[in-house]
Amino acid sequence: MDHILVIEQVTKRFGGLVANEDISFAVTTGEIVGVVGPNGAGKTTLFNLISGEFAPTQGTVVFCGTDITAMKAHVICQRGIGRTFQIPQSLDDMMVYENVLVGALCKRKNMEEALAHVDEVLALCGMTELKTVYAGKLNVPQKKRLEIARAMATDPKLLLLDETMAGLTATERKDAVSLIRKINATGVSILTIEHNMDVVMSVSNRVVVLVSGRVLLVGTPEEVTSHPDVIAAYLGGGANQDGQ
Amino acid sequence: MQKNFLKTNRGWFLGLAVGVAAAVLFPQVVRVRFVWNLLTLILVWAIVGMGWNVIGGYCGQVSNGHSLFYGLGAYTVGLAAYKFKLSPWVSIWIGVLISMTVAFFVGKPLLRLKGHVFAISTMALSECARIIFINWKWGGGATGVYIFTKNANEWAFMQFKNPLNYYYLFLVFALAVLLLIKYLDKSKFFYYLRTIKGNETAAESVGIDTAAYKLRAYMLSAAIVSIGGSLYAQFILYIDPSMLMTLNVSMMIVLTAVMGGVGTVMGPILGAIALTTISEYTRVYLGRFGGLDMVLYGVLVIIIVLYCPGGIVSLLGRRLKFGARRGKA
């Protein structure tokens, strides 16, 4: 199978703290892979390693057959990995379309072309009517959507979504899930960190479970939810035993 | 890149035409030498302010040491004329090259610093330069150099008997810089600078090489400020480190842009008009009362910054600031 992203034995240490240890898994082209795990499991660190925010202490990250381990964040973006942040990093003094425009300019020199692409992305993300609103005036769900739009404007082959659903209501979550599916339908592979198990299970083809910086399990949503180790990690070992 | 530059900014260009016509006619109506000098200085500060605005306003890297490039521009034309009898028409561009080269080598390490640390380090940088120039015997040292060239052709050496010639010449330079900034305002380059100012993490996540863009902005900024310094030296025909490379000059450069409106096309021009006018009038009318002019100057600056923190541009409404960009969408 054709792998868009291969993570091989990646370890990240911050001094004495091991945030990620010996992590290996792969994302197949066109797939949606969910990353789950309790708080502090090292999910966001893993994203930062893939997107070039930090360099791993050990291991390699291979994207589309190229080793991107030591590359800087902006180069990795130019190569086709877009990302969003857990805490939205919107450009509050700029309008929504300008936020998306800076993404669109990543692979376009011509302003007219870039602006046309902005319109397409805004339509895809359902933000057309917010085009000329300043990003600082948006609410949290809208900011999260804007993050996705900005990342999508860079024409990614792989999109890293960091807790896009956190803090959203059920209706907003539904909209976000349909947006993720729409994006995936355009041929973009997705790696998504998610806390909400319902969402992960409904949207992902496969799920990676991280616990204390290590991969506990990689499998289909059904395999993951029925695995005793996952239940133990989420509900505590005691709960697992009591349940049995 | 922008075929429709003229078309989409028709209103702005119309306003500019009116402004230029007023700037051309005003000194013909008000035939007072003091006013002519004031207008000429306004143009110098407008150029310098627009230059600082590139790195400080658009890119958000507050440099408190731009007097370095102002001084480099002034010294290059001064020493070129004094030592080598070289016309400023040539040496202005040599000054630009020198300033950009210095900006490149200094900017590479300094721009890695962020926020206040960057601001303080640039301040230290220009102070170092001032002390080096004070001790530089060949360059005139602390006493400075008069750069008047005897029996020189007025236009070839940019040394005019009629002060209005300076004004009109500087007006052309200021206009050229303004058009450059206006053109860049909606370019990929300036959008990237705004993104870096807004959020560096976000900037990198959309593929912006923040270090490279900051350096480019710093170099362009240095180049424009250098032109301003060169013109100022031609205007007063004298160079001296204690006049050109002081913290006062650096602060005045920052204030021009901040008062007018940072990160806006017209801000530095409005700031230059307000600040230079206030500073020249208070100096002339109150200068003899032992520093009262500086007190009043300070109070007026505080009042303006207090009541329009967005700069004078913000008083004119958002139209000037964002109108054209919104129109483009």
Interface residues (C-beta under 8 A of the other chain):
Chain A: S51 G52 E53 K72 A73 H74 V75 C77 Q78 G82 R83 F85 Q89 S90 L91 D92 D93 M94 M95 Y97 E98 L101 V102 G103 L105 C106 K107 K109 N110 M111 A114 L115 K131 T132 R150 A151 A153 T154
Chain B: M1 Q2 K186 S187 K188 Y191 Y192 R194 T195 G198 N199 T201 A202 A203 E204 S205 V206 G207 I208 D209 T210 R325 R326 K328 A329
